[in-house]
Amino acid sequence: MKKLTKVSLGVAAAVAAVAGAGVVSAWGPARASFTMEKPANYVTFNSITNNVIGDEHYFVSASEYTGDASKNNYSDNTIVEEGKEYVVRIYVHNNAASNLGLVAENVRAYVILPTDTASEITVSGKISASNANPKTVWDETTFKSKNGKKFSLAYIDGTAKYYNIDKNGKTRTFSLDQLNDGNDLFTSKGHLLGYDQMDGKIPGCNEYSGYLTFHVTPKFVEEAKPELEIQKEVKIRGTDAAYAEQVTAKAGDTVRYRIHVKNIGKAVVNNLVVRDILPAGLTYVKGSTQLVNNAHKNGITLSDNIVNNGINLGSYAAGADAYIYFNATVDQAVGEKCEKSTLHNNAQVSATEVPTPKEDGADVLVDGKVCNDDPNFTINKMVQIKGGNSWAENITVKAGDTVRYRIQFKNTGNTELKNVAIRDILPANISYVKGSTVVNGKTVGDGIITAEGIKIGNVAKGAEVTVYFYATVNAALANNCNDSTLTNIVKGKYNDDPKTEKSDTAKVSVNGKVCTTPDLPKTGATSIVTGIIGATAVATTAGYYIISRKKLN
């Protein structure tokens, strides 16, 4: 038998004919019942009500296959789950009393294994014998899905077996698939059973009873899930070029977009909405949106909502699709840029059954104008006392105070600056506070005060880098009679080129102490004047005497 072979509907109908109208009952047909104490006096099957297995009328049951027969839990109703295996068990017992020596002839088993797909499937089992009364008895067991999903049951090749106990009390196993074509079990021909061999002969009494088992697995039907597909393409309007994922255009050109949407699921989708998100640099051309689908093969004009909230195309059956076209113009300002622009825009599609939009994009490439690189930057240095609220180029503090410096490096050119480095040159009497350097909010090493400085890396056009660090004023300056001015220099450069270097300064002023002038001799102002006049008189007298002596001689 082929793996997972299923009986055809025609065969199922043929087997149903064997049982007659009673197949719709849980078990049948209505017949005399017996007990283990008072068995039948003729050949009949599965009619004892107090067997060790219970009431034999319910002789067909099923269980999830555990791999251990002692752990199987058989019942008339079994919940099935995807990926699991189940075993169907059919009990076989000739109820004739052992002392009568009545042997059932041509004993056969039949199984109706439906091939239809449903959320609930009933499997029927039948036992017949040519000399039994009634000739055929039947029972059934039901399989249901856990969540109401539809499934079918498939027979697992090689699992049809018959078990009984030999006269020494040992279990015997007969593989029905190996004895002959196992498919007979699932046809109107049925499969012969027996005791010592599968020859159709089963003596009366419990010791000759047996079990027929086979395995099935559920095959769940894949649900018809809705699924959407979208493709976005573009070309220059008015050209014979094919639509593509990207196109090169010039400022002022008009491009034409094509959006293809398709329901690739297996169910209808409702409220199919298509929307396009245009980027800056592209302007939608009003009145340009058109729809082409099976109902409008020549196209119809739609509203301009394609670039706003989107356009609702209604319901689309499985496999149905549509094309939407619209135009957009490349803004002149895009061509004035110094660099090439990529104008990327996305189209989206969604539906009631597919609420999360699917999207696809297309690119319009626009060359900018030729611009000469003009790299440039500014560097600014400011200072504040630690904990202060304002920044200045020059502040006054006391000896021993800690100050905070701020350095702002800004790329003011029209191109990226590469390999930017910043270093700070601290003057004497002010000391860097280790671990205090912060660059754009991130603490870095202490390289700011080294000859190499800190490596900032590349700074984009228009970008700014801010550096902070702390330094402490030498407390010994408090002993100086003179005021001190501590000028600090910051330098920045790019491309590791000293020629690009620029600098700025910030000053910290420290007041010295007040020093006392030494005492002068205690001679008053009057005494000094008098002395000068007296000295002048003596000199004058001496000069007159000398002149007089020269005249006498």
ZAMARGU-4260 file (C-alpha; in steps of 0.2 Angstrom, whole numbers, plus 5000, padded with zeros to 4 digits):
<rodrens>
0) 5000/5000/5000 | 5006/5017/4996 | 5010/5029/5011 | 4995/5039/5017 | 4983/5030/5005
5) 4965/5036/5007 | 4950/5026/5002 | 4940/5034/4987 | 4922/5040/4989 | 4916/5027/4978
10) 4924/5013/4989 | 4917/5021/5004 | 4900/5021/4997 | 4902/5002/4992 | 4907/4998/5010
15) 4892/5008/5017 | 4881/4997/5006 | 4887/4982/5016 | 4881/4989/5032 | 4865/4996/5025
20) 4855/5011/5032 | 4861/5007/5050 | 4878/5015/5046 | 4872/5032/5052 | 4870/5025/5070
25) 4884/5025/5083 | 4883/5006/5082 | 4872/4993/5074 | 4862/4984/5070 | 4850/4982/5085
30) 4853/4964/5091 | 4852/4952/5106 | 4864/4956/5120 | 4874/4944/5131 | 4885/4943/5146
35) 4901/4935/5150 | 4891/4923/5162 | 4878/4919/5149 | 4886/4920/5132 | 4877/4917/5115
40) 4872/4900/5109 | 4876/4904/5091 | 4889/4914/5082 | 4887/4933/5084 | 4900/4947/5086
45) 4903/4960/5099 | 4886/4959/5109 | 4892/4956/5127 | 4889/4970/5138 | 4900/4967/5153
50) 4917/4962/5145 | 4933/4968/5153 | 4933/4981/5139 | 4916/4987/5143 | 4901/4985/5132
55) 4906/4977/5116 | 4893/4986/5106 | 4906/5001/5106 | 4920/4991/5098 | 4928/5005/5088
60) 4938/5018/5097 | 4953/5029/5094 | 4968/5037/5103 | 4982/5049/5100 | 4997/5037/5097
65) 5009/5038/5111 | 5021/5024/5106 | 5016/5014/5121 | 5000/5004/5120 | 4998/5005/5139
70) 4997/5024/5138 | 4985/5026/5124 | 4968/5033/5129 | 4954/5027/5118 | 4938/5035/5116
75) 4923/5038/5104 | 4928/5056/5102 | 4946/5061/5098 | 4953/5079/5096 | 4966/5080/5082
80) 4980/5092/5080 | 4992/5095/5066 | 5008/5084/5065 | 5001/5071/5077 | 4997/5052/5074
85) 4982/5043/5080 | 4978/5024/5081 | 4960/5017/5078 | 4956/5001/5087 | 4943/4988/5082
90) 4939/4974/5095 | 4934/4957/5088 | 4925/4944/5098 | 4914/4929/5093 | 4902/4928/5108
95) 4897/4910/5105 | 4900/4899/5121 | 4916/4889/5121 | 4908/4873/5125 | 4898/4873/5109
100) 4913/4873/5097 | 4905/4886/5086 | 4918/4893/5074 | 4914/4909/5064 | 4918/4907/5046
105) 4924/4920/5033 | 4927/4933/5046 | 4931/4950/5038 | 4935/4967/5044 | 4930/4983/5034
110) 4935/5001/5038 | 4926/5016/5030 | 4940/5030/5031 | 4931/5045/5023 | 4941/5056/5010
115) 4931/5072/5012 | 4938/5087/5021 | 4928/5093/5037 | 4931/5099/5054 | 4923/5083/5060
120) 4926/5065/5053 | 4918/5049/5058 | 4927/5033/5055 | 4917/5017/5054 | 4923/4999/5057
125) 4913/4983/5053 | 4915/4964/5057 | 4906/4951/5046 | 4905/4932/5046 | 4896/4921/5034
130) 4888/4911/5048 | 4885/4925/5061 | 4869/4932/5066 | 4868/4946/5062 | 4880/4944/5048
135) 4888/4961/5050 | 4890/4973/5065 | 4897/4990/5065 | 4902/5004/5076 | 4911/5021/5074
140) 4923/5034/5081 | 4924/5052/5078 | 4938/5064/5075 | 4937/5083/5078 | 4949/5097/5075
145) 4954/5107/5090 | 4950/5124/5083 | 4937/5120/5070 | 4949/5120/5055 | 4945/5108/5041
150) 4956/5092/5039 | 4956/5075/5031 | 4962/5058/5038 | 4976/5048/5029 | 4980/5030/5032
155) 4999/5028/5037 | 5006/5014/5026 | 5011/4998/5036 | 5001/5001/5052 | 4987/4989/5049
160) 4989/4975/5062 | 4979/4961/5071 | 4983/4956/5089 | 4977/4941/5099 | 4984/4929/5113
165) 4990/4912/5109 | 4986/4896/5119 | 5002/4900/5129 | 4996/4917/5134 | 5008/4926/5122
170) 5003/4941/5112 | 5004/4938/5093 | 5005/4951/5080 | 4999/4949/5062 | 5003/4963/5049
175) 4989/4964/5038 | 4998/4975/5025 | 5011/4960/5023 | 4998/4946/5022 | 4990/4954/5006
180) 4985/4970/5000 | 4982/4981/5015 | 4970/4991/5004 | 4957/4977/5006 | 4954/4983/5023
185) 4947/5000/5016 | 4937/4992/5002 | 4921/4983/5000 | 4931/4967/4999 | 4937/4969/5017
190) 4951/4959/5026 | 4951/4941/5032 | 4954/4939/5051 | 4957/4923/5061 | 4965/4916/5076
195) 4981/4906/5071 | 4981/4913/5054 | 4971/4926/5044 | 4960/4912/5037 | 4943/4919/5041
200) 4941/4907/5056 | 4938/4913/5074 | 4932/4901/5087 | 4919/4906/5100 | 4925/4912/5117
205) 4935/4927/5124 | 4951/4918/5123 | 4950/4919/5104 | 4946/4938/5103 | 4958/4951/5096
210) 4961/4969/5091 | 4963/4976/5074 | 4973/4993/5074 | 4978/5005/5061 | 4986/5023/5061
215) 4980/5039/5053 | 4986/5057/5053 | 4976/5072/5050 | 4980/5083/5035 | 4974/5101/5038
220) 4968/5112/5024 | 4978/5127/5022 | 4967/5142/5025 | 4964/5154/5011 | 4974/5168/5018
225) 4973/5185/5009 | 4989/5192/5003 | 4994/5207/4993 | 5009/5211/4981 | 5014/5228/4975
230) 5028/5234/4963 | 5033/5252/4960 | 5042/5258/4944 | 5046/5275/4936 | 5052/5282/4919
235) 5054/5299/4911 | 5036/5305/4905 | 5034/5305/4886 | 5049/5293/4882 | 5049/5276/4875
240) 5060/5269/4889 | 5054/5255/4899 | 5048/5257/4917 | 5062/5253/4930 | 5065/5254/4948
245) 5076/5270/4945 | 5078/5283/4932 | 5090/5298/4930 | 5081/5315/4928 | 5085/5333/4927
250) 5077/5347/4937 | 5061/5352/4929 | 5058/5335/4921 | 5041/5326/4923 | 5042/5308/4928
255) 5028/5295/4927 | 5026/5282/4940 | 5017/5265/4938 | 5011/5255/4953 | 5005/5237/4950
260) 4995/5229/4964 | 4989/5211/4964 | 4979/5200/4976 | 4990/5185/4977 | 4980/5176/4990
265) 4966/5164/4989 | 4952/5175/4995 | 4944/5191/4991 | 4951/5207/4999 | 4940/5222/5002
270) 4943/5240/5003 | 4960/5239/4993 | 4968/5256/4996 | 4983/5262/4986 | 4994/5277/4993
275) 5010/5285/4987 | 5022/5295/4998 | 5031/5308/4988 | 5047/5314/4995 | 5053/5333/4995
280) 5059/5338/4978 | 5045/5330/4969 | 5028/5339/4965 | 5013/5329/4961 | 5004/5334/4944
285) 4986/5336/4948 | 4974/5326/4938 | 4987/5314/4932 | 4981/5298/4941 | 4974/5284/4931
290) 4968/5267/4934 | 4969/5252/4923 | 4961/5235/4927 | 4950/5222/4920 | 4935/5233/4922
295) 4944/5248/4914 | 4956/5242/4901 | 4957/5258/4893 | 4960/5267/4910 | 4950/5280/4920
300) 4955/5295/4929 | 4955/5295/4948 | 4956/5308/4961 | 4972/5316/4967 | 4971/5307/4984
305) 4984/5295/4978 | 4997/5306/4987 | 4986/5310/5002 | 4976/5297/5011 | 4976/5285/4996
310) 4963/5279/4984 | 4950/5265/4988 | 4949/5253/4974 | 4935/5242/4982 | 4935/5223/4982
315) 4947/5212/4972 | 4945/5193/4970 | 4960/5181/4971 | 4972/5184/4957 | 4964/5201/4952
320) 4976/5215/4949 | 4977/5234/4944 | 4989/5247/4937 | 4989/5265/4944 | 4999/5278/4935
325) 5003/5296/4940 | 5015/5310/4936 | 5027/5321/4946 | 5039/5335/4942 | 5057/5337/4949
330) 5058/5353/4958 | 5071/5366/4951 | 5079/5368/4968 | 5085/5350/4967 | 5096/5354/4953
335) 5104/5369/4963 | 5112/5357/4975 | 5130/5354/4974 | 5128/5335/4976 | 5118/5322/4967
340) 5100/5319/4975 | 5091/5302/4976 | 5072/5305/4977 | 5065/5289/4984 | 5047/5287/4986
345) 5036/5272/4992 | 5019/5266/4986 | 5008/5256/4999 | 4994/5244/4997 | 4982/5238/5011
350) 4965/5230/5013 | 4953/5226/5027 | 4960/5209/5027 | 4978/5215/5026 | 4978/5230/5037
355) 4997/5231/5038 | 5003/5240/5022 | 5014/5231/5009 | 5026/5244/5000 | 5038/5245/4986
360) 5049/5260/4981 | 5057/5268/4966 | 5071/5281/4964 | 5073/5297/4954 | 5091/5302/4953
365) 5095/5320/4950 | 5113/5327/4946 | 5117/5343/4956 | 5126/5358/4949 | 5145/5358/4949
370) 5152/5367/4964 | 5170/5370/4969 | 5173/5364/4987 | 5175/5378/4999 | 5180/5370/5015
375) 5179/5382/5030 | 5175/5382/5049 | 5174/5392/5064 | 5181/5389/5081 | 5175/5398/5097
380) 5181/5397/5115 | 5171/5402/5130 | 5173/5400/5149 | 5163/5400/5165 | 5166/5397/5183
385) 5161/5380/5188 | 5142/5379/5191 | 5140/5396/5182 | 5125/5400/5171 | 5133/5410/5157
390) 5148/5410/5146 | 5160/5423/5142 | 5177/5426/5133 | 5185/5434/5149 | 5180/5430/5167
395) 5187/5435/5184 | 5189/5421/5197 | 5199/5418/5213 | 5214/5408/5215 | 5209/5389/5218
400) 5193/5391/5208 | 5188/5378/5195 | 5182/5384/5178 | 5174/5376/5163 | 5179/5379/5145
405) 5168/5377/5130 | 5174/5374/5112 | 5163/5375/5097 | 5169/5369/5081 | 5157/5372/5066
410) 5159/5367/5048 | 5153/5382/5038 | 5160/5377/5021 | 5150/5368/5007 | 5159/5351/5009
415) 5163/5338/5023 | 5178/5341/5033 | 5189/5326/5036 | 5201/5321/5050 | 5196/5335/5061
420) 5207/5338/5077 | 5205/5350/5091 | 5218/5354/5105 | 5219/5366/5119 | 5235/5375/5126
425) 5233/5379/5144 | 5244/5393/5151 | 5254/5391/5167 | 5245/5392/5184 | 5230/5383/5177
430) 5228/5364/5178 | 5217/5352/5167 | 5205/5341/5177 | 5207/5323/5172 | 5193/5314/5164
435) 5183/5330/5162 | 5182/5331/5143 | 5165/5328/5135 | 5163/5329/5116 | 5145/5330/5110
440) 5138/5323/5126 | 5150/5309/5127 | 5165/5308/5139 | 5182/5305/5130 | 5200/5303/5135
445) 5211/5317/5140 | 5220/5321/5123 | 5213/5338/5122 | 5228/5345/5131 | 5241/5335/5121
450) 5251/5341/5106 | 5240/5329/5095 | 5223/5335/5103 | 5208/5324/5101 | 5203/5316/5085
455) 5185/5321/5080 | 5185/5312/5063 | 5174/5319/5049 | 5162/5333/5052 | 5148/5335/5039
460) 5143/5351/5031 | 5134/5362/5043 | 5137/5351/5058 | 5144/5357/5074 | 5155/5349/5087
465) 5155/5355/5105 | 5169/5351/5118 | 5169/5354/5137 | 5182/5352/5150 | 5187/5358/5167
470) 5203/5366/5173 | 5208/5373/5191 | 5217/5389/5194 | 5233/5388/5204 | 5229/5392/5223
475) 5247/5400/5224 | 5241/5415/5214 | 5233/5421/5230 | 5250/5426/5236 | 5254/5437/5221
480) 5254/5456/5224 | 5250/5458/5205 | 5234/5453/5196 | 5236/5438/5184 | 5228/5435/5167
485) 5228/5417/5161 | 5225/5416/5142 | 5220/5399/5135 | 5221/5395/5117 | 5211/5382/5107
490) 5217/5376/5090 | 5207/5366/5077 | 5211/5359/5060 | 5206/5347/5047 | 5214/5335/5034
495) 5229/5334/5047 | 5235/5349/5038 | 5243/5363/5049 | 5239/5376/5036 | 5220/5374/5039
500) 5223/5378/5058 | 5212/5391/5066 | 5212/5397/5085 | 5203/5406/5098 | 5206/5412/5116
505) 5197/5413/5132 | 5204/5423/5147 | 5203/5420/5166 | 5209/5435/5177 | 5214/5432/5195
510) 5216/5447/5207 | 5232/5447/5218 | 5233/5452/5236 | 5235/5470/5242 | 5253/5474/5247
515) 5259/5489/5259 | 5272/5503/5253 | 5288/5505/5265 | 5289/5520/5277 | 5299/5537/5272
520) 5310/5547/5285 | 5300/5558/5297 | 5305/5575/5291 | 5290/5587/5289 | 5287/5597/5273
525) 5291/5614/5282 | 5308/5608/5288 | 5313/5602/5270 | 5308/5620/5263 | 5318/5629/5276
530) 5333/5618/5274 | 5333/5622/5255 | 5331/5641/5258 | 5345/5641/5271 | 5357/5631/5260
535) 5354/5643/5246 | 5358/5658/5257 | 5375/5651/5263 | 5379/5647/5245 | 5375/5665/5240
540) 5386/5673/5254 | 5401/5662/5250 | 5400/5667/5232 | 5400/5686/5237 | 5415/5684/5248
545) 5426/5676/5235 | 5422/5689/5222 | 5426/5703/5234 | 5443/5695/5238 | 5447/5695/5219
550) 5444/5713/5218 | 5455/5718/5233 | 5469/5708/5226
</rodrens>
